[in-house]
Amino acid sequence: MAVLTLVAAGLAGVPAAPAVSHAPSAGSAVATVTAVPVRGRAAWASGPWLRTAPGADGGDEAGEPPGAAADLPPGDGRHLSAWSPRSALPVAGAGEHVDVVLSPHPDDETLSLGVWIANAVARGDRVIVVALTDGRSTGAAGALGVRLRRPVTRDEIAAARLAELRDAAAQLGVRPDDVYPAHLDDEAGPDGTRATQAEVAAVIAAFAVRFPEATFATMSDTAERHPDHLDAGLALRAALVDGAVGHAAFAISRLRWGLPSPPVTEVMPASAAVRRRVLLAADAYGRWAPAEGRLAVGWTSVHQQFVALLADPRDRVHG
């Protein structure tokens, strides 16, 4: 099996995560994991397909495709309808603490909350990952088409991203039945191709009824610029203020670590095993196997963030 060291060949010059002075919390691991199994990523990580993607990092974090609603303010009034689940919500169990992670796109749960999730699983929590969108509007579509040598459809992208999410969630320790796509970016829906605050609020309400004691986590409601991320954060903040949820955590994207925010907690891997889980989850987003529907969308879209995560697996969250 091939091995990828954390400073991958062909990725020289990719900026590492900014250095931060912090002390590990009690029980945090100090062991260093220097390599993880890889499924073909290093061979293409610097290929021309990455240079064709728009934006500073080629994907969801850098901006939406031309004509998308990337510059609209959250809650802009154009999308007001609520959300109805397509399938049954995960079943509540007795005597378990549940954490519900609201991931605006497949990859946010790993890039911004991967350590938080793996730590929670390690201490015995049940973690449910809700994919608010399936990420079909990624700006990496052109880059994927270059590599495939044909146009790639939005449905193909959606299926590939959800496959990446399920793989990554499994690596983090999430049960298969606890990965739930909400499909807020389905063109067939009345709200178009992006998640909105009203839709996310409806998702939160449904899960809060099913899991009233759960801790909810999503992206920051302050240190953020992507509209899907920000709407998710604002919806969870409103639910927390209204008392619909009792406990919440807000993660800051690595791209936004420099923005003003409430006091931040550095979430470090609680053990070497947790650290390895996070690295393997990141690797899941780099798998290229088109015959199996795996298109490495995550790594094509925001490859610099994955490189930074591999080099420095930690999260930043605030309350």
Summary of the structure (lengths in Angstrom):
residues: 319
radius of gyration: 18.2
end to end distance: 41.1
largest distance: 51.3
contacts: 1092
relative contact order: 0.22
helix: 34%
strand: 13%
